Amino acid sequence: MLLDESGVKQMFHPHADAHVDTEDRVDRFVGVTDPAAVWLCLDTGHIAYAGGDNRAIVAKHSSRIGYVHLKSIDPAVLERVRDENLPFAQAVQAGAMVEPDLGEPSMPELLRDLDALGVPLTAIVELDLYPVVADVPLPIATRTCAYYTAQGLSRPGR
């Protein structure tokens, strides 16, 4: 109905600690939904957090990826999260989310895979930080912007 009546594509966002979080659950979701009605928002951090392989998802479900949330996970913090069975909110507070060059997935390879799809994709760059002091995000955003610009990503309209 969204597409037919409003021209809006429905995007589904897998999320850590949710019903669709692991690679297997993403595969199942994509397998049981109508490709004409539902596309996938690939959140690279949530997939990595749940132990999934972002590159495999891109390879298997390339026609279903509608846009991307670029996010990275610190593997050392993730190991602690798993050892202590921490929920996602506590994992974020423990520093699970990191700048792209400090975590997983490896962005250069993943970005090449996404570019090879040959379709224009919108990417939202995210870093879950909460709670956070007000002056913390800007330097991180500045470094992250420089990182992705060096990887060849461009801002909208450029």
N, CA, C and O atoms as a GROMACS GRO file, in nm:
protein
  632
    1MET      N    1   0.082  -0.118   0.000
    1MET     CA    2   0.000   0.000   0.000
    1MET      C    3   0.088   0.126   0.000
    1MET      O    4   0.059   0.222  -0.071
    2LEU      N    5   0.196   0.125   0.079
    2LEU     CA    6   0.285   0.242   0.083
    2LEU      C    7   0.338   0.275  -0.056
    2LEU      O    8   0.337   0.391  -0.098
    3LEU      N    9   0.384   0.173  -0.127
    3LEU     CA   10   0.440   0.195  -0.260
    3LEU      C   11   0.331   0.233  -0.360
    3LEU      O   12   0.346   0.329  -0.436
    4ASP      N   13   0.222   0.158  -0.359
    4ASP     CA   14   0.115   0.182  -0.455
    4ASP      C   15   0.049   0.318  -0.438
    4ASP      O   16   0.025   0.389  -0.536
    5GLU      N   17   0.021   0.356  -0.315
    5GLU     CA   18  -0.054   0.478  -0.291
    5GLU      C   19   0.033   0.603  -0.272
    5GLU      O   20  -0.010   0.714  -0.300
    6SER      N   21   0.156   0.582  -0.223
    6SER     CA   22   0.239   0.698  -0.190
    6SER      C   23   0.375   0.700  -0.256
    6SER      O   24   0.448   0.798  -0.246
    7GLY      N   25   0.410   0.591  -0.324
    7GLY     CA   26   0.542   0.584  -0.386
    7GLY      C   27   0.655   0.570  -0.286
    7GLY      O   28   0.770   0.600  -0.318
    8VAL      N   29   0.623   0.524  -0.166
    8VAL     CA   30   0.722   0.509  -0.060
    8VAL      C   31   0.759   0.361  -0.045
    8VAL      O   32   0.672   0.275  -0.032
    9LYS      N   33   0.890   0.333  -0.048
    9LYS     CA   34   0.937   0.197  -0.028
    9LYS      C   35   0.947   0.166   0.121
    9LYS      O   36   1.001   0.245   0.198
   10GLN      N   37   0.895   0.053   0.160
   10GLN     CA   38   0.904   0.007   0.299
   10GLN      C   39   1.044  -0.052   0.319
   10GLN      O   40   1.084  -0.143   0.247
   11MET      N   41   1.117   0.000   0.417
   11MET     CA   42   1.250  -0.050   0.450
   11MET      C   43   1.245  -0.118   0.586
   11MET      O   44   1.188  -0.064   0.682
   12PHE      N   45   1.304  -0.235   0.595
   12PHE     CA   46   1.309  -0.306   0.722
   12PHE      C   47   1.451  -0.300   0.775
   12PHE      O   48   1.547  -0.326   0.703
   13HIS      N   49   1.463  -0.265   0.902
   13HIS     CA   50   1.592  -0.243   0.968
   13HIS      C   51   1.616  -0.352   1.072
   13HIS      O   52   1.556  -0.349   1.179
   14PRO      N   53   1.703  -0.450   1.041
   14PRO     CA   54   1.741  -0.547   1.144
   14PRO      C   55   1.809  -0.474   1.260
   14PRO      O   56   1.881  -0.377   1.240
   15HIS      N   57   1.785  -0.522   1.381
   15HIS     CA   58   1.838  -0.454   1.498
   15HIS      C   59   1.884  -0.555   1.602
   15HIS      O   60   1.819  -0.657   1.624
   16ALA      N   61   1.996  -0.527   1.663
   16ALA     CA   62   2.050  -0.613   1.768
   16ALA      C   63   1.947  -0.633   1.878
   16ALA      O   64   1.872  -0.542   1.912
   17ASP      N   65   1.943  -0.752   1.932
   17ASP     CA   66   1.852  -0.787   2.042
   17ASP      C   67   1.706  -0.774   2.001
   17ASP      O   68   1.620  -0.746   2.085
   18ALA      N   69   1.676  -0.794   1.873
   18ALA     CA   70   1.538  -0.786   1.825
   18ALA      C   71   1.503  -0.919   1.756
   18ALA      O   72   1.585  -1.011   1.752
   19HIS      N   73   1.384  -0.927   1.701
   19HIS     CA   74   1.339  -1.051   1.637
   19HIS      C   75   1.416  -1.083   1.510
   19HIS      O   76   1.432  -1.199   1.474
   20VAL      N   77   1.464  -0.981   1.442
   20VAL     CA   78   1.546  -1.001   1.323
   20VAL      C   79   1.678  -0.930   1.350
   20VAL      O   80   1.689  -0.808   1.336
   21ASP      N   81   1.777  -1.009   1.388
   21ASP     CA   82   1.907  -0.951   1.421
   21ASP      C   83   2.022  -1.028   1.359
   21ASP      O   84   2.120  -0.967   1.315
   22THR      N   85   2.015  -1.159   1.354
   22THR     CA   86   2.124  -1.239   1.302
   22THR      C   87   2.114  -1.252   1.150
   22THR      O   88   2.010  -1.224   1.091
   23GLU      N   89   2.222  -1.295   1.090
   23GLU     CA   90   2.223  -1.316   0.946
   23GLU      C   91   2.117  -1.418   0.904
   23GLU      O   92   2.048  -1.397   0.804
   24ASP      N   93   2.104  -1.527   0.978
   24ASP     CA   94   2.003  -1.628   0.946
   24ASP      C   95   1.862  -1.570   0.951
   24ASP      O   96   1.779  -1.600   0.865
   25ARG      N   97   1.836  -1.486   1.050
   25ARG     CA   98   1.703  -1.426   1.061
   25ARG      C   99   1.679  -1.324   0.950
   25ARG      O  100   1.566  -1.310   0.903
   26VAL      N  101   1.783  -1.253   0.908
   26VAL     CA  102   1.769  -1.163   0.794
   26VAL      C  103   1.737  -1.245   0.668
   26VAL      O  104   1.649  -1.209   0.591
   27ASP      N  105   1.810  -1.355   0.650
   27ASP     CA  106   1.784  -1.442   0.535
   27ASP      C  107   1.639  -1.490   0.535
   27ASP      O  108   1.572  -1.487   0.432
   28ARG      N  109   1.592  -1.533   0.652
   28ARG     CA  110   1.454  -1.581   0.661
   28ARG      C  111   1.355  -1.469   0.632
   28ARG      O  112   1.259  -1.488   0.558
   29PHE      N  113   1.378  -1.351   0.690
   29PHE     CA  114   1.289  -1.237   0.668
   29PHE      C  115   1.281  -1.204   0.519
   29PHE      O  116   1.172  -1.187   0.464
   30VAL      N  117   1.395  -1.196   0.455
   30VAL     CA  118   1.397  -1.165   0.312
   30VAL      C  119   1.325  -1.275   0.234
   30VAL      O  120   1.258  -1.248   0.135
   31GLY      N  121   1.340  -1.399   0.278
   31GLY     CA  122   1.278  -1.511   0.208
   31GLY      C  123   1.126  -1.517   0.219
   31GLY      O  124   1.060  -1.572   0.132
   32VAL      N  125   1.072  -1.460   0.325
   32VAL     CA  126   0.926  -1.469   0.346
   32VAL      C  127   0.853  -1.338   0.318
   32VAL      O  128   0.731  -1.330   0.336
   33THR      N  129   0.925  -1.236   0.273
   33THR     CA  130   0.859  -1.109   0.243
   33THR      C  131   0.862  -1.084   0.093
   33THR      O  132   0.946  -1.137   0.020
   34ASP      N  133   0.769  -1.003   0.048
   34ASP     CA  134   0.752  -0.972  -0.093
   34ASP      C  135   0.859  -0.872  -0.139
   34ASP      O  136   0.863  -0.760  -0.087
   35PRO      N  137   0.945  -0.910  -0.233
   35PRO     CA  138   1.050  -0.818  -0.278
   35PRO      C  139   0.996  -0.693  -0.345
   35PRO      O  140   1.068  -0.594  -0.358
   36ALA      N  141   0.873  -0.696  -0.387
   36ALA     CA  142   0.813  -0.575  -0.445
   36ALA      C  143   0.760  -0.481  -0.338
   36ALA      O  144   0.728  -0.366  -0.367
   37ALA      N  145   0.752  -0.528  -0.214
   37ALA     CA  146   0.691  -0.448  -0.109
   37ALA      C  147   0.787  -0.409   0.003
   37ALA      O  148   0.767  -0.307   0.069
   38VAL      N  149   0.890  -0.489   0.027
   38VAL     CA  150   0.978  -0.465   0.142
   38VAL      C  151   1.124  -0.477   0.100
   38VAL      O  152   1.165  -0.576   0.040
   39TRP      N  153   1.201  -0.372   0.133
   39TRP     CA  154   1.343  -0.374   0.108
   39TRP      C  155   1.416  -0.375   0.242
   39TRP      O  156   1.355  -0.359   0.348
   40LEU      N  157   1.544  -0.394   0.235
   40LEU     CA  158   1.625  -0.409   0.355
   40LEU      C  159   1.709  -0.284   0.379
   40LEU      O  160   1.776  -0.234   0.289
   41CYS      N  161   1.705  -0.235   0.502
   41CYS     CA  162   1.801  -0.135   0.546
   41CYS      C  163   1.914  -0.215   0.611
   41CYS      O  164   1.899  -0.267   0.722
   42LEU      N  165   2.026  -0.223   0.543
   42LEU     CA  166   2.140  -0.297   0.596
   42LEU      C  167   2.210  -0.210   0.700
   42LEU      O  168   2.274  -0.111   0.666
   43ASP      N  169   2.197  -0.247   0.826
   43ASP     CA  170   2.268  -0.178   0.934
   43ASP      C  171   2.393  -0.259   0.965
   43ASP      O  172   2.386  -0.363   1.031
   44THR      N  173   2.505  -0.210   0.919
   44THR     CA  174   2.628  -0.288   0.927
   44THR      C  175   2.672  -0.316   1.071
   44THR      O  176   2.729  -0.421   1.100
   45GLY      N  177   2.646  -0.222   1.160
   45GLY     CA  178   2.684  -0.243   1.300
   45GLY      C  179   2.598  -0.346   1.369
   45GLY      O  180   2.648  -0.430   1.444
   46HIS      N  181   2.467  -0.341   1.345
   46HIS     CA  182   2.378  -0.437   1.409
   46HIS      C  183   2.402  -0.578   1.356
   46HIS      O  184   2.394  -0.675   1.431
   47ILE      N  185   2.430  -0.588   1.226
   47ILE     CA  186   2.460  -0.720   1.170
   47ILE      C  187   2.590  -0.774   1.230
   47ILE      O  188   2.596  -0.890   1.270
   48ALA      N  189   2.694  -0.690   1.236
   48ALA     CA  190   2.820  -0.734   1.295
   48ALA      C  191   2.803  -0.768   1.443
   48ALA      O  192   2.861  -0.864   1.492
   49TYR      N  193   2.724  -0.688   1.513
   49TYR     CA  194   2.698  -0.712   1.655
   49TYR      C  195   2.636  -0.850   1.676
   49TYR      O  196   2.668  -0.920   1.772
   50ALA      N  197   2.546  -0.888   1.586
   50ALA     CA  198   2.477  -1.017   1.598
   50ALA      C  199   2.558  -1.132   1.538
   50ALA      O  200   2.509  -1.244   1.530
   51GLY      N  201   2.681  -1.103   1.496
   51GLY     CA  202   2.768  -1.209   1.444
   51GLY      C  203   2.750  -1.236   1.296
   51GLY      O  204   2.799  -1.336   1.245
   52GLY      N  205   2.679  -1.148   1.226
   52GLY     CA  206   2.654  -1.169   1.085
   52GLY      C  207   2.765  -1.118   0.996
   52GLY      O  208   2.851  -1.041   1.037
   53ASP      N  209   2.760  -1.163   0.872
   53ASP     CA  210   2.856  -1.125   0.771
   53ASP      C  211   2.788  -1.028   0.674
   53ASP      O  212   2.709  -1.071   0.589
   54ASN      N  213   2.818  -0.900   0.687
   54ASN     CA  214   2.756  -0.799   0.602
   54ASN      C  215   2.781  -0.825   0.455
   54ASN      O  216   2.692  -0.808   0.372
   55ARG      N  217   2.902  -0.864   0.422
   55ARG     CA  218   2.936  -0.888   0.282
   55ARG      C  219   2.855  -1.004   0.225
   55ARG      O  220   2.814  -1.000   0.109
   56ALA      N  221   2.831  -1.106   0.305
   56ALA     CA  222   2.749  -1.218   0.259
   56ALA      C  223   2.605  -1.173   0.236
   56ALA      O  224   2.541  -1.215   0.139
   57ILE      N  225   2.554  -1.088   0.323
   57ILE     CA  226   2.417  -1.038   0.305
   57ILE      C  227   2.409  -0.956   0.177
   57ILE      O  228   2.312  -0.968   0.102
   58VAL      N  229   2.508  -0.872   0.152
   58VAL     CA  230   2.509  -0.794   0.028
   58VAL      C  231   2.509  -0.888  -0.092
   58VAL      O  232   2.435  -0.867  -0.188
   59ALA      N  233   2.591  -0.991  -0.087
   59ALA     CA  234   2.599  -1.086  -0.199
   59ALA      C  235   2.468  -1.161  -0.220
   59ALA      O  236   2.424  -1.180  -0.333
   60LYS      N  237   2.406  -1.205  -0.110
   60LYS     CA  238   2.282  -1.285  -0.120
   60LYS      C  239   2.159  -1.203  -0.150
   60LYS      O  240   2.068  -1.249  -0.219
   61HIS      N  241   2.155  -1.081  -0.100
   61HIS     CA  242   2.032  -1.003  -0.105
   61HIS      C  243   2.051  -0.867  -0.171
   61HIS      O  244   1.989  -0.768  -0.132
   62SER      N  245   2.137  -0.861  -0.270
   62SER     CA  246   2.171  -0.732  -0.332
   62SER      C  247   2.049  -0.659  -0.387
   62SER      O  248   2.043  -0.536  -0.379
   63SER      N  249   1.954  -0.731  -0.440
   63SER     CA  250   1.836  -0.664  -0.498
   63SER      C  251   1.739  -0.613  -0.392
   63SER      O  252   1.646  -0.539  -0.425
   64ARG      N  253   1.760  -0.651  -0.268
   64ARG     CA  254   1.669  -0.610  -0.161
   64ARG      C  255   1.724  -0.497  -0.074
   64ARG      O  256   1.652  -0.446   0.012
   65ILE      N  257   1.848  -0.456  -0.096
   65ILE     CA  258   1.906  -0.351  -0.013
   65ILE      C  259   1.862  -0.216  -0.066
   65ILE      O  260   1.894  -0.177  -0.178
   66GLY      N  261   1.787  -0.145   0.018
   66GLY     CA  262   1.733  -0.015  -0.020
   66GLY      C  263   1.818   0.102   0.028
   66GLY      O  264   1.830   0.203  -0.041
   67TYR      N  265   1.876   0.087   0.144
   67TYR     CA  266   1.972   0.185   0.193
   67TYR      C  267   2.052   0.123   0.305
   67TYR      O  268   2.025   0.010   0.348
   68VAL      N  269   2.151   0.196   0.353
   68VAL     CA  270   2.249   0.139   0.444
   68VAL      C  271   2.270   0.231   0.564
   68VAL      O  272   2.275   0.354   0.550
   69HIS      N  273   2.282   0.172   0.681
   69HIS     CA  274   2.332   0.242   0.799
   69HIS      C  275   2.474   0.193   0.819
   69HIS      O  276   2.496   0.075   0.847
   70LEU      N  277   2.570   0.281   0.804
   70LEU     CA  278   2.711   0.246   0.822
   70LEU      C  279   2.748   0.266   0.969
   70LEU      O  280   2.742   0.376   1.023
   71LYS      N  281   2.784   0.156   1.030
   71LYS     CA  282   2.813   0.157   1.172
   71LYS      C  283   2.915   0.047   1.199
   71LYS      O  284   2.917  -0.054   1.129
   72SER      N  285   3.001   0.067   1.298
   72SER     CA  286   3.107  -0.029   1.328
   72SER      C  287   3.105  -0.071   1.475
   72SER      O  288   3.063   0.004   1.563
   73ILE      N  289   3.153  -0.193   1.498
   73ILE     CA  290   3.154  -0.255   1.631
   73ILE      C  291   3.297  -0.285   1.673
   73ILE      O  292   3.378  -0.332   1.592
   74ASP      N  293   3.329  -0.258   1.798
   74ASP     CA  294   3.459  -0.292   1.855
   74ASP      C  295   3.457  -0.441   1.890
   74ASP      O  296   3.380  -0.482   1.977
   75PRO      N  297   3.541  -0.523   1.825
   75PRO     CA  298   3.537  -0.667   1.850
   75PRO      C  299   3.573  -0.706   1.994
   75PRO      O  300   3.522  -0.804   2.046
   76ALA      N  301   3.661  -0.630   2.058
   76ALA     CA  302   3.697  -0.661   2.197
   76ALA      C  303   3.580  -0.636   2.290
   76ALA      O  304   3.554  -0.716   2.380
   77VAL      N  305   3.510  -0.525   2.270
   77VAL     CA  306   3.394  -0.496   2.353
   77VAL      C  307   3.284  -0.599   2.325
   77VAL      O  308   3.216  -0.644   2.417
   78LEU      N  309   3.268  -0.635   2.198
   78LEU     CA  310   3.167  -0.735   2.162
   78LEU      C  311   3.194  -0.869   2.231
   78LEU      O  312   3.101  -0.937   2.273
   79GLU      N  313   3.320  -0.906   2.241
   79GLU     CA  314   3.354  -1.031   2.311
   79GLU      C  315   3.312  -1.022   2.458
   79GLU      O  316   3.256  -1.117   2.512
   80ARG      N  317   3.338  -0.909   2.521
   80ARG     CA  318   3.295  -0.888   2.661
   80ARG      C  319   3.144  -0.893   2.673
   80ARG      O  320   3.090  -0.954   2.765
   81VAL      N  321   3.074  -0.829   2.579
   81VAL     CA  322   2.927  -0.828   2.577
   81VAL      C  323   2.875  -0.971   2.573
   81VAL      O  324   2.782  -1.006   2.646
   82ARG      N  325   2.933  -1.051   2.488
   82ARG     CA  326   2.889  -1.191   2.475
   82ARG      C  327   2.923  -1.271   2.602
   82ARG      O  328   2.841  -1.349   2.650
   83ASP      N  329   3.044  -1.250   2.654
   83ASP     CA  330   3.084  -1.322   2.775
   83ASP      C  331   2.994  -1.289   2.894
   83ASP      O  332   2.962  -1.377   2.975
   84GLU      N  333   2.953  -1.163   2.904
   84GLU     CA  334   2.872  -1.117   3.016
   84GLU      C  335   2.723  -1.115   2.985
   84GLU      O  336   2.641  -1.079   3.070
   85ASN      N  337   2.687  -1.153   2.861
   85ASN     CA  338   2.547  -1.157   2.818
   85ASN      C  339   2.477  -1.022   2.841
   85ASN      O  340   2.368  -1.016   2.897
   86LEU      N  341   2.544  -0.915   2.797
   86LEU     CA  342   2.489  -0.781   2.816
   86LEU      C  343   2.386  -0.749   2.708
   86LEU      O  344   2.403  -0.789   2.593
   87PRO      N  345   2.279  -0.680   2.743
   87PRO     CA  346   2.184  -0.634   2.641
   87PRO      C  347   2.246  -0.520   2.559
   87PRO      O  348   2.347  -0.461   2.599
   88PHE      N  349   2.186  -0.491   2.446
   88PHE     CA  350   2.241  -0.393   2.353
   88PHE      C  351   2.264  -0.258   2.418
   88PHE      O  352   2.370  -0.198   2.397
   89ALA      N  353   2.171  -0.208   2.495
   89ALA     CA  354   2.188  -0.075   2.556
   89ALA      C  355   2.312  -0.070   2.644
   89ALA      O  356   2.384   0.029   2.643
   90GLN      N  357   2.337  -0.175   2.719
   90GLN     CA  358   2.457  -0.179   2.802
   90GLN      C  359   2.582  -0.195   2.717
   90GLN      O  360   2.689  -0.144   2.751
   91ALA      N  361   2.570  -0.266   2.606
   91ALA     CA  362   2.683  -0.280   2.515
   91ALA      C  363   2.724  -0.143   2.459
   91ALA      O  364   2.843  -0.112   2.450
   92VAL      N  365   2.625  -0.063   2.422
   92VAL     CA  366   2.654   0.072   2.373
   92VAL      C  367   2.723   0.153   2.481
   92VAL      O  368   2.821   0.222   2.453
   93GLN      N  369   2.674   0.146   2.602
   93GLN     CA  370   2.736   0.219   2.713
   93GLN      C  371   2.878   0.171   2.740
   93GLN      O  372   2.961   0.247   2.789
   94ALA      N  373   2.906   0.044   2.708
   94ALA     CA  374   3.040  -0.012   2.728
   94ALA      C  375   3.134   0.023   2.614
   94ALA      O  376   3.253  -0.011   2.618
   95GLY      N  377   3.083   0.091   2.510
   95GLY     CA  378   3.168   0.133   2.399
   95GLY      C  379   3.169   0.037   2.281
   95GLY      O  380   3.267   0.032   2.206
   96ALA      N  381   3.062  -0.038   2.262
   96ALA     CA  382   3.057  -0.134   2.152
   96ALA      C  383   3.066  -0.067   2.015
   96ALA      O  384   3.126  -0.122   1.923
   97MET      N  385   3.006   0.050   2.001
   97MET     CA  386   3.008   0.121   1.874
   97MET      C  387   3.131   0.209   1.866
   97MET      O  388   3.163   0.282   1.960
   98VAL      N  389   3.200   0.201   1.753
   98VAL     CA  390   3.324   0.277   1.736
   98VAL      C  391   3.330   0.340   1.597
   98VAL      O  392   3.246   0.313   1.510
   99GLU      N  393   3.430   0.424   1.580
   99GLU     CA  394   3.452   0.485   1.449
   99GLU      C  395   3.488   0.376   1.348
   99GLU      O  396   3.541   0.271   1.386
  100PRO      N  397   3.460   0.400   1.220
  100PRO     CA  398   3.469   0.293   1.121
  100PRO      C  399   3.606   0.228   1.108
  100PRO      O  400   3.614   0.107   1.082
  101ASP      N  401   3.712   0.302   1.123
  101ASP     CA  402   3.845   0.242   1.106
  101ASP      C  403   3.893   0.169   1.231
  101ASP      O  404   4.004   0.114   1.232
  102LEU      N  405   3.812   0.168   1.336
  102LEU     CA  406   3.850   0.102   1.461
  102LEU      C  407   3.773  -0.027   1.486
  102LEU      O  408   3.795  -0.093   1.588
  103GLY      N  409   3.682  -0.063   1.396
  103GLY     CA  410   3.597  -0.177   1.426
  103GLY      C  411   3.564  -0.264   1.307
  103GLY      O  412   3.631  -0.259   1.203
  104GLU      N  413   3.462  -0.342   1.325
  104GLU     CA  414   3.412  -0.433   1.222
  104GLU      C  415   3.272  -0.390   1.184
  104GLU      O  416   3.199  -0.338   1.268
  105PRO      N  417   3.232  -0.411   1.062
  105PRO     CA  418   3.303  -0.479   0.954
  105PRO      C  419   3.412  -0.390   0.894
  105PRO      O  420   3.415  -0.269   0.917
  106SER      N  421   3.500  -0.453   0.818
  106SER     CA  422   3.602  -0.379   0.746
  106SER      C  423   3.532  -0.299   0.636
  106SER      O  424   3.478  -0.357   0.541
  107MET      N  425   3.533  -0.169   0.650
  107MET     CA  426   3.455  -0.086   0.559
  107MET      C  427   3.506  -0.080   0.415
  107MET      O  428   3.424  -0.080   0.324
  108PRO      N  429   3.638  -0.075   0.390
  108PRO     CA  430   3.679  -0.066   0.249
  108PRO      C  431   3.621  -0.178   0.162
  108PRO      O  432   3.572  -0.153   0.052
  109GLU      N  433   3.628  -0.300   0.211
  109GLU     CA  434   3.576  -0.413   0.133
  109GLU      C  435   3.424  -0.406   0.120
  109GLU      O  436   3.370  -0.428   0.011
  110LEU      N  437   3.357  -0.376   0.229
  110LEU     CA  438   3.211  -0.368   0.226
  110LEU      C  439   3.164  -0.256   0.133
  110LEU      O  440   3.069  -0.273   0.057
  111LEU      N  441   3.231  -0.142   0.140
  111LEU     CA  442   3.194  -0.031   0.052
  111LEU      C  443   3.215  -0.067  -0.095
  111LEU      O  444   3.136  -0.027  -0.180
  112ARG      N  445   3.321  -0.141  -0.125
  112ARG     CA  446   3.341  -0.188  -0.263
  112ARG      C  447   3.228  -0.280  -0.306
  112ARG      O  448   3.178  -0.270  -0.418
  113ASP      N  449   3.186  -0.369  -0.217
  113ASP     CA  450   3.074  -0.459  -0.248
  113ASP      C  451   2.947  -0.380  -0.277
  113ASP      O  452   2.875  -0.409  -0.373
  114LEU      N  453   2.919  -0.282  -0.194
  114LEU     CA  454   2.799  -0.200  -0.213
  114LEU      C  455   2.808  -0.120  -0.342
  114LEU      O  456   2.709  -0.109  -0.415
  115ASP      N  457   2.924  -0.064  -0.370
  115ASP     CA  458   2.942   0.012  -0.494
  115ASP      C  459   2.925  -0.077  -0.617
  115ASP      O  460   2.872  -0.034  -0.719
  116ALA      N  461   2.970  -0.202  -0.605
  116ALA     CA  462   2.960  -0.296  -0.717
  116ALA      C  463   2.815  -0.331  -0.752
  116ALA      O  464   2.789  -0.385  -0.860
  117LEU      N  465   2.722  -0.300  -0.662
  117LEU     CA  466   2.581  -0.325  -0.694
  117LEU      C  467   2.535  -0.239  -0.810
  117LEU      O  468   2.440  -0.274  -0.880
  118GLY      N  469   2.603  -0.127  -0.832
  118GLY     CA  470   2.573  -0.041  -0.945
  118GLY      C  471   2.444   0.038  -0.932
  118GLY      O  472   2.389   0.084  -1.032
  119VAL      N  473   2.397   0.055  -0.811
  119VAL     CA  474   2.276   0.134  -0.789
  119VAL      C  475   2.308   0.246  -0.691
  119VAL      O  476   2.394   0.230  -0.604
  120PRO      N  477   2.242   0.359  -0.705
  120PRO     CA  478   2.266   0.466  -0.608
  120PRO      C  479   2.206   0.429  -0.473
  120PRO      O  480   2.086   0.403  -0.463
  121LEU      N  481   2.288   0.427  -0.372
  121LEU     CA  482   2.241   0.395  -0.237
  121LEU      C  483   2.260   0.515  -0.146
  121LEU      O  484   2.360   0.586  -0.155
  122THR      N  485   2.164   0.535  -0.059
  122THR     CA  486   2.178   0.633   0.046
  122THR      C  487   2.235   0.562   0.168
  122THR      O  488   2.190   0.454   0.205
  123ALA      N  489   2.334   0.624   0.229
  123ALA     CA  490   2.394   0.568   0.349
  123ALA      C  491   2.381   0.670   0.461
  123ALA      O  492   2.414   0.787   0.445
  124ILE      N  493   2.334   0.622   0.573
  124ILE     CA  494   2.327   0.702   0.695
  124ILE      C  495   2.446   0.658   0.780
  124ILE      O  496   2.461   0.539   0.808
  125VAL      N  497   2.528   0.752   0.821
  125VAL     CA  498   2.643   0.719   0.904
  125VAL      C  499   2.602   0.738   1.049
  125VAL      O  500   2.554   0.844   1.089
  126GLU      N  501   2.621   0.632   1.128
  126GLU     CA  502   2.575   0.635   1.267
  126GLU      C  503   2.684   0.587   1.362
  126GLU      O  504   2.774   0.512   1.324
  127LEU      N  505   2.674   0.631   1.485
  127LEU     CA  506   2.754   0.580   1.594
  127LEU      C  507   2.669   0.592   1.719
  127LEU      O  508   2.647   0.702   1.769
  128ASP      N  509   2.622   0.480   1.769
  128ASP     CA  510   2.538   0.483   1.888
  128ASP      C  511   2.623   0.522   2.007
  128ASP      O  512   2.720   0.454   2.041
  129LEU      N  513   2.586   0.632   2.072
  129LEU     CA  514   2.654   0.682   2.192
  129LEU      C  515   2.548   0.730   2.289
  129LEU      O  516   2.484   0.833   2.265
  130TYR      N  517   2.529   0.659   2.395
  130TYR     CA  518   2.438   0.709   2.496
  130TYR      C  519   2.467   0.641   2.628
  130TYR      O  520   2.498   0.522   2.632
  131PRO      N  521   2.456   0.715   2.734
  131PRO     CA  522   2.450   0.862   2.737
  131PRO      C  523   2.584   0.918   2.689
  131PRO      O  524   2.685   0.849   2.688
  132VAL      N  525   2.582   1.045   2.650
  132VAL     CA  526   2.704   1.106   2.599
  132VAL      C  527   2.708   1.254   2.639
  132VAL      O  528   2.605   1.321   2.643
  133VAL      N  529   2.827   1.302   2.667
  133VAL     CA  530   2.849   1.442   2.696
  133VAL      C  531   2.839   1.518   2.563
  133VAL      O  532   2.883   1.467   2.460
  134ALA      N  533   2.782   1.636   2.564
  134ALA     CA  534   2.749   1.710   2.443
  134ALA      C  535   2.867   1.736   2.350
  134ALA      O  536   2.848   1.741   2.228
  135ASP      N  537   2.988   1.752   2.402
  135ASP     CA  538   3.100   1.786   2.314
  135ASP      C  539   3.171   1.663   2.257
  135ASP      O  540   3.270   1.679   2.186
  136VAL      N  541   3.124   1.543   2.285
  136VAL     CA  542   3.188   1.421   2.235
  136VAL      C  543   3.156   1.391   2.088
  136VAL      O  544   3.248   1.356   2.014
  137PRO      N  545   3.032   1.403   2.042
  137PRO     CA  546   3.000   1.358   1.906
  137PRO      C  547   3.066   1.436   1.793
  137PRO      O  548   3.103   1.375   1.692
  138LEU      N  549   3.083   1.567   1.805
  138LEU     CA  550   3.132   1.645   1.691
  138LEU      C  551   3.272   1.601   1.644
  138LEU      O  552   3.289   1.582   1.524
  139PRO      N  553   3.370   1.584   1.732
  139PRO     CA  554   3.501   1.538   1.682
  139PRO      C  555   3.493   1.398   1.618
  139PRO      O  556   3.563   1.370   1.520
  140ILE      N  557   3.409   1.313   1.673
  140ILE     CA  558   3.391   1.180   1.615
  140ILE      C  559   3.328   1.191   1.476
  140ILE      O  560   3.372   1.126   1.382
  141ALA      N  561   3.225   1.275   1.465
  141ALA     CA  562   3.159   1.294   1.336
  141ALA      C  563   3.256   1.353   1.233
  141ALA      O  564   3.252   1.315   1.116
  142THR      N  565   3.341   1.444   1.275
  142THR     CA  566   3.438   1.506   1.185
  142THR      C  567   3.537   1.402   1.134
  142THR      O  568   3.565   1.396   1.014
  143ARG      N  569   3.590   1.319   1.223
  143ARG     CA  570   3.684   1.214   1.181
  143ARG      C  571   3.615   1.110   1.093
  143ARG      O  572   3.672   1.063   0.994
  144THR      N  573   3.491   1.075   1.129
  144THR     CA  574   3.417   0.976   1.052
  144THR      C  575   3.386   1.028   0.912
  144THR      O  576   3.396   0.954   0.815
  145CYS      N  577   3.348   1.153   0.902
  145CYS     CA  578   3.322   1.214   0.772
  145CYS      C  579   3.449   1.211   0.686
  145CYS      O  580   3.443   1.177   0.568
  146ALA      N  581   3.562   1.246   0.745
  146ALA     CA  582   3.689   1.243   0.672
  146ALA      C  583   3.722   1.100   0.627
  146ALA      O  584   3.771   1.080   0.516
  147TYR      N  585   3.696   1.003   0.714
  147TYR     CA  586   3.723   0.863   0.680
  147TYR      C  587   3.641   0.822   0.559
  147TYR      O  588   3.696   0.770   0.461
  148TYR      N  589   3.510   0.844   0.564
  148TYR     CA  590   3.424   0.800   0.453
  148TYR      C  591   3.450   0.880   0.326
  148TYR      O  592   3.438   0.826   0.216
  149THR      N  593   3.484   1.007   0.338
  149THR     CA  594   3.520   1.085   0.220
  149THR      C  595   3.644   1.025   0.155
  149THR      O  596   3.651   1.014   0.032
  150ALA      N  597   3.743   0.986   0.237
  150ALA     CA  598   3.864   0.922   0.184
  150ALA      C  599   3.833   0.787   0.118
  150ALA      O  600   3.906   0.743   0.029
  151GLN      N  601   3.724   0.723   0.162
  151GLN     CA  602   3.683   0.595   0.102
  151GLN      C  603   3.603   0.616  -0.027
  151GLN      O  604   3.568   0.519  -0.095
  152GLY      N  605   3.576   0.741  -0.062
  152GLY     CA  606   3.506   0.770  -0.187
  152GLY      C  607   3.359   0.800  -0.175
  152GLY      O  608   3.292   0.820  -0.276
  153LEU      N  609   3.307   0.802  -0.054
  153LEU     CA  610   3.166   0.838  -0.038
  153LEU      C  611   3.150   0.988  -0.053
  153LEU      O  612   3.240   1.065  -0.019
  154SER      N  613   3.037   1.029  -0.104
  154SER     CA  614   3.011   1.172  -0.119
  154SER      C  615   2.886   1.210  -0.046
  154SER      O  616   2.799   1.126  -0.021
  155ARG      N  617   2.877   1.334  -0.011
  155ARG     CA  618   2.758   1.387   0.055
  155ARG      C  619   2.647   1.406  -0.048
  155ARG      O  620   2.675   1.421  -0.167
  156PRO      N  621   2.522   1.405  -0.003
  156PRO     CA  622   2.412   1.426  -0.098
  156PRO      C  623   2.429   1.556  -0.176
  156PRO      O  624   2.467   1.659  -0.120
  157GLY      N  625   2.401   1.548  -0.304
  157GLY     CA  626   2.408   1.665  -0.387
  157GLY      C  627   2.547   1.697  -0.439
  157GLY      O  628   2.567   1.798  -0.506
  158ARG      N  629   2.643   1.610  -0.410
  158ARG     CA  630   2.781   1.636  -0.458
  158ARG      C  631   2.823   1.531  -0.557
  158ARG      O  632   2.934   1.535  -0.609
   0.00000   0.00000   0.00000
